[in-house]
Amino acid sequence: MAEWLVLAIAIASVCAVVLAITVLRSRTAGPDDDPGQTPDVIEYMTMMVGVVYAIVLGLAIAGVWEARNAAQDAVRAEAHALHEVAQRVQAFAPATRDRTRADVDAYARHVVRTEWPAMQRDGRLTERGGQLLERVRTDVTSYEPRNDHEGQSYQPLLDQVGAAAAAREARAQNADDTMPGVVWFGLIAGAAVAVGLIFLLQIRRSPRELLLAGLYSALIAFLLFLIWDFNSPLGHEVADSAGPFTELFAI
């Protein structure tokens, strides 16, 4: 299901529930129920809860956004390091050059086609991916430079292979969700409290009050969806963050 459709369903559902409760409560209100007699302390507490919850939402969004950027940086670093290996190996003997490039391409294909779906499903990398990257490392480290030109290219190639391995480890650390379950419990419970306090204000069925209640609920639903979307640092689909690999390699 497309993410925009999930967002639309979530916002529509939350707004429908809030508005339905508001209308039902207004119909069942007694003749002595005067919304103008809401105690000032309730209004003050409603405002304070809203401010505190807004701060918590802001911190959560900042956290998942930072994790998403770090994960994407690691993916770009890994893809560019492998691309540099495939380009710099041009200085080596034809047999080593072709074998190294073939192993780099095999690793890139495995990452996008096999490892990425497994990583998003299980939260970990595949053993086969590590073996393919080790094969690339072996291709480079087992080669003996024949002249000064190859010798000058040898150490930069080793550095690029090491950078690719380090970026792969960083990608493995970013495979899991950013937010733990207890944080999600706090966010959802806070949303329920923040929206529930609307009814303590004894709002009626006037278009203005219904509009404000709907917009307030829709805003909270959108922010929670935003956190959910960014909570997976590498995205929910392969295309979300595997772009550097598909751009640099024929996959």
C-alpha positions in Angstrom: 0.0 0.0 0.0 1.3 3.4 -1.0 2.5 5.6 1.9 0.2 8.5 0.8 -2.8 6.2 1.0 -1.8 5.0 4.5 -1.5 8.7 5.5 -4.9 9.6 4.0 -6.6 6.6 5.7 -5.0 7.4 9.1 -6.0 11.1 9.0 -9.5 10.3 7.8 -10.0 7.7 10.5 -8.8 9.9 13.3 -10.8 12.8 12.2 -13.9 10.7 11.8 -13.6 9.2 15.3 -13.0 12.6 17.0 -15.8 14.3 15.1 -18.2 11.4 15.8 -17.4 11.5 19.5 -17.8 15.3 19.6 -21.2 15.2 17.9 -22.4 12.3 20.0 -21.3 14.0 23.2 -23.1 17.2 22.1 -26.3 15.3 21.5 -26.2 13.6 24.9 -25.3 16.7 26.8 -27.8 17.8 29.5 -29.6 21.1 29.6 -27.3 22.3 32.5 -24.1 21.5 30.6 -22.7 25.0 30.0 -19.4 25.0 28.0 -18.8 28.5 29.2 -18.3 27.2 32.8 -15.2 25.2 32.0 -12.7 25.7 34.9 -9.6 27.7 34.1 -7.4 25.0 35.4 -8.6 22.6 32.8 -7.9 25.1 30.0 -4.4 25.7 31.5 -3.7 21.9 31.8 -4.9 21.4 28.2 -2.5 24.0 27.0 0.4 22.6 29.0 -0.2 19.1 27.8 -0.3 20.3 24.2 2.9 22.2 24.6 4.8 19.3 26.2 3.5 16.8 23.7 4.5 19.1 20.8 8.1 19.2 22.3 8.1 15.4 22.5 6.9 15.1 18.9 9.6 17.5 17.8 12.3 15.6 19.5 11.1 12.3 18.0 11.0 13.8 14.5 14.5 15.2 14.9 15.8 11.8 16.1 14.3 9.7 13.3 15.3 12.4 10.7 18.9 12.3 11.9 19.0 8.5 11.8 17.5 8.5 8.3 20.2 11.0 7.1 23.0 8.9 8.7 21.7 5.7 7.1 21.5 7.3 3.7 25.0 8.7 4.1 26.3 5.2 4.8 24.6 3.8 1.8 26.1 6.5 -0.5 29.5 6.0 1.0 29.3 2.2 0.4 28.1 2.6 -3.2 30.7 5.2 -4.1 33.5 3.3 -2.5 32.6 0.2 -4.6 32.3 2.3 -7.7 35.8 3.7 -7.0 37.1 0.2 -6.7 35.6 -0.7 -10.1 37.2 2.4 -11.6 40.6 2.4 -10.0 41.2 -1.3 -10.8 41.7 -0.2 -14.4 45.4 0.1 -13.6 45.7 -3.6 -12.8 46.2 -6.5 -15.1 43.2 -7.3 -17.4 42.4 -10.6 -15.7 42.4 -9.1 -12.2 40.5 -6.0 -13.4 37.7 -8.0 -15.0 37.5 -10.4 -12.1 37.3 -7.5 -9.5 34.7 -5.6 -11.5 32.6 -8.8 -11.9 32.7 -9.4 -8.2 31.8 -5.8 -7.4 28.8 -6.0 -9.7 27.8 -9.3 -8.2 27.9 -7.8 -4.7 25.9 -4.7 -5.8 23.3 -6.9 -7.4 23.0 -9.1 -4.3 22.7 -6.0 -2.0 19.8 -4.5 -4.0 18.0 -7.7 -5.1 18.4 -10.0 -2.1 20.1 -8.3 0.9 17.9 -5.2 1.0 14.6 -7.0 1.2 16.0 -9.4 3.8 17.4 -6.5 5.8 14.1 -4.7 5.8 12.3 -7.9 6.7 14.6 -9.3 9.4 16.7 -6.3 10.4 20.1 -7.9 9.6 22.4 -8.4 6.7 22.9 -11.6 4.8 25.9 -13.9 5.1 26.2 -14.1 1.4 26.7 -10.4 1.1 29.6 -10.5 3.5 31.2 -13.3 1.4 30.8 -11.4 -1.8 32.5 -8.3 -0.3 35.3 -10.5 1.1 35.8 -11.8 -2.4 36.3 -8.3 -3.6 38.8 -7.7 -0.8 40.6 -10.8 -1.8 40.8 -9.8 -5.4 42.6 -6.6 -4.4 44.8 -7.8 -1.6 46.0 -10.9 -3.5 47.3 -8.9 -6.4 51.0 -8.0 -6.6 51.7 -4.7 -8.4 54.0 -5.2 -11.4 55.3 -1.6 -11.6 55.2 1.8 -9.9 52.0 2.8 -11.6 50.1 -0.2 -10.2 51.8 0.3 -6.8 50.5 3.8 -6.6 47.0 2.6 -7.3 47.2 -0.4 -4.9 46.9 1.4 -1.5 44.0 3.7 -2.6 42.2 0.6 -3.7 42.7 -1.0 -0.3 41.4 2.1 1.3 38.2 2.1 -0.8 37.6 -1.6 0.0 38.0 -0.7 3.7 35.6 2.2 3.3 33.0 0.0 1.7 33.3 -2.6 4.5 32.9 0.2 7.1 29.9 1.6 5.3 28.4 -1.9 5.2 28.8 -2.2 9.0 27.1 1.2 9.4 24.2 0.0 7.2 23.9 -3.1 9.4 23.5 -0.9 12.4 20.8 1.2 10.7 18.8 -1.8 9.7 16.6 -1.8 12.8 13.9 0.8 13.6 15.1 3.9 15.4 12.3 4.2 18.0 11.9 1.5 20.6 8.5 0.2 21.6 8.3 2.1 24.8 8.7 5.4 22.9 5.9 4.5 20.6 3.8 3.7 23.6 4.5 7.1 25.0 3.8 8.8 21.6 0.5 7.1 21.1 -0.6 7.5 24.7 0.3 11.2 24.5 -1.7 11.6 21.4 -4.7 10.0 23.0 -4.4 12.3 26.0 -3.9 15.4 23.9 -6.9 14.6 21.8 -9.0 13.5 24.7 -8.5 16.8 26.5 -10.5 18.4 23.7 -13.6 16.9 25.2 -12.9 18.4 28.6 -13.3 21.8 27.0 -16.9 20.9 26.3 -16.8 21.9 22.6 -20.1 21.9 20.7 -21.2 21.1 17.2 -20.6 24.5 15.7 -18.6 24.4 12.4 -15.8 26.4 13.8 -15.3 24.0 16.8 -15.6 20.9 14.6 -13.1 22.3 12.2 -10.6 23.0 14.9 -11.0 19.6 16.5 -10.6 17.9 13.1 -7.5 19.9 12.2 -5.9 19.3 15.6 -6.5 15.6 15.3 -5.3 15.5 11.7 -2.1 17.3 12.6 -1.2 14.8 15.4 -2.0 11.9 13.0 0.3 13.4 10.3 3.1 13.9 12.7 2.8 10.4 14.0 2.8 9.1 10.5 5.9 11.2 9.7 7.7 9.6 12.7 6.6 6.1 11.5 7.8 6.8 8.0 11.2 8.0 9.1 11.5 5.4 11.9 12.9 2.9 9.4 16.3 4.5 8.5 16.6 2.7 5.2 13.0 3.2 4.2 10.1 0.7 3.8 10.9 -0.1 0.2 14.1 -0.9 -1.6 13.7 2.1 -3.8 13.5 4.4 -0.8 17.3 4.3 -0.1 19.0 2.0 -2.6 19.3 4.8 -5.2 23.1 5.1 -5.0 23.5 1.5 -5.9 21.0 1.5 -8.8 22.5 4.8 -10.1 26.2 3.6 -10.1 25.7 0.0 -11.1 23.8 -1.8 -13.8 21.3 -3.7 -11.7 
